[in-house]
Amino acid sequence: MKEIVTCKRMKELDQAAIHKMEVPSCVLMERAALKTVEEMKKNFREPYDKERVLVVCGSGNNGGDGIAIARILHLQGIRSEFFPAGSEEHMTEETGRQYRIASNYHVPVVHNPDWSEYTTIVDAIFGVGLARPVEGRYKDLIEKMNQAHAWKVAVDIPSGVDGDTGRELGIAFRADLTVTFAYRKRGLCFYPGRMYAGRTVVADIGIYGADQPEDRTWHLEQTDLKLLPERVVYGNKGTFGKVLVVAGTEGMCGAAFLCASAALAGGAGMVKIQTVEANRIPLQILLPEAMVTCEFTEEANRKSLDWCDVLVIGPGLGVSGRSRERAEWFLKNAAEDQKPVILDADGLNLLAMHPEWEAWLSERVTVTPHPGEMSRLSGMSIDQIQCRMAETAAGYAARTGAVCVLKDACTVVADKEGRMYLNLAGNPGMATAGSGDVLSGVLAAVACMYLHKEEKTPDTGLRAALGVYLHALGGDMAAKETGTRGMTARDIIRMIPETI
């Protein structure tokens, strides 16, 4: 796992390196510039002798990084110039020092650049601290940089991108490569910031987190799949977990099928679908590996609940009176029996209609809303949610105690302790009908993997993050075969076993 930081946290880490560890700020700046040059040289589109680089520098320390980049390239024999976009009198101490050093080494300075002359343009105008919209001459400047037919590099974060939310502050630089320092910033994870950053490289410049606050944020990598336990060689279908899927109403058996299929593809030993009678024959034909029950009586419900290890409530369930009764019975009784629940789709819509059900939420419940469903749950607008994805998920988890999987292009997983995981895998092809039902099944399958693990069991938030990550990797593998335009939910299911 790799940590992701807010702008505030990054500033604290930077100051700790300077004042606690006594690493001079000029040393950190030099390391940042060297790492950026290293990445640029790996990816230049032209031979070194044909490259012409313009570094556009602001007055803050981001601009100081940029001046140092121009100097290093110049001294390495690559044609490089810098354009001081800010006034010299407003430069920070470190940026002023870099300006004087560059002057001593006779690094060319331009004040009226001809943008068509450059093969590479480097953005070092604003750093992660930008909090207001870009206006006036800076807006005009970034427009010209974006219009130039050059390869584009951003230093730490593209200018105009909010470092915490990824939102565009008026206008943002559109980079092909972003070299960010020490830690990935949240704004490089959420869209459109992640899109504007292009390919993002996290460079180690010697800033490390000495203190370890509880409310940290991570993203998973493929090496983290080692957290998934080995499959017991002497196990049986009961060993590997039994999933009860409470799903489907008349004409809506597809969601139940996709969820149950994904749970089986993820390794669950047995799956039973609790649905309406109209869905029995289609589901038995589509998925003979699953059991189907259509009874809804106290005795039948109790038998199903006692049988299962994990429940999924909601895919294709509908919000009719009968659907409400099904969701209410299983959510309430699962809470009393302390069984893990994945609450999805219409289960969430019913929860929004009956907020008193929140009394049955706990850390054993994972809710999986997309922004529209979260809007109904929280009363916030979709735009407000998408502007504050991390805060929204964390707030809901803290208020209800449930693990919140807030689904979007960058899905956020938050638990009540303030821990968060941002998912950086996946692709646009996964924005297809049924993809969320598949995720619910995968989350249930991952929960089953840990049923008989006593030691080193990840907390429920991390288990949910692993499920989200597996689902996204399955989507990435499917995209390699089908492309992103024609991908279906069943393509994702097909890839889940191979992903695991």
Buried (B, 14 or more C-beta within 10 A) or exposed (E): BEBBBBBEBBBBBBEBBBEEEEBEBBBBBBBBBBBBBEBBEEEBEEEEEEBBBBBBBBBBBBBBBBBBBBBBBBEEEBBBBBBBBBEEEEBBEBBBBBBEBBEEEEBEBBEEBEEEEBBBBBBBBBBBBBEEEBEEEBEEBBEEBBEBEBBBBBBBBBBBBBBBBBBBBBBBBBBBBBBBBBBBBBBBBBBBBBBBBBEBBBBEBEBEBEEEEEEBBBBBEEEBBEBBBEEEEEEEEEEBBBBBBBBBBBEBBBBBBBBBBBBBBBBBBBBBBBBBEBBBEBBEEBBEEBBBBBEBEEEEBEEBBEBBBBBBBBBBBBBEEEBBEBBBBBBEBBBEEEBBBBBBBBBBBBBBEEEEBBEBBBBBBBBBBBBEBBBBBBEBEEEBBBBBBBBBBBBBBBEBBBBBBBBBBBBBBBBBBBBBBBBBBBBEBBEBEBBBBBBBBBBBBBBBBBBBEEEEBBEBBBBBBBBBBBBBBBBBBBBEEBEBEEBBBBBBBBBBEEBB
